[in-house]
């Protein structure tokens, strides 16, 4: 896959060389609380993810870089590609704090949806977001995803039950 360019950022395929940034970002207090899986992220775990999901074709992951300086600032990924039902789960995160609240999240969603709909030709993209993550929910909705439901007390993290909002979007190029 080639790079996907927006106005502020571009997406490029992840490589093994990105492991250090992924570990730093995923373990940060700014990112970890927004993942269902919150245990410390390790190089070994990341390599297992790359081997079992990304390199096997069950998922796709990108590094988000700023256009102005090529600086990596986060990641976007698709996982659990369900070819039978032609749908895939999406997630993203910004690992660098100085880039937040600039519309970059919405831009990443839009670039990622272009990949999912035009390259993968999936029918549906969906994501799971904590109900209290207002910034992420707003970015999703600005990119065109719709709330499809809220699962009450869906996960228990550190002894606290948390709600999960499911969002989805149908490929506009597919007809019913």
Secondary structure, 3 states (H helix, E strand, C coil): CCCEECCCEEEEECCHHHHHHHHHHHCCCCCHHHCCCCCCCCHHHHHHHHHHHHCCCCCEEEEEEECCCCCEEEEEEEEEEECCCCEEEEEEEECCHHHCCCCHHHHHHHHHHHHHHHHHCCCEEEEEEECCCHHHHHHHHHCCCEEEEEEEEEEEECCEEEEEEEEEEECCCCCC
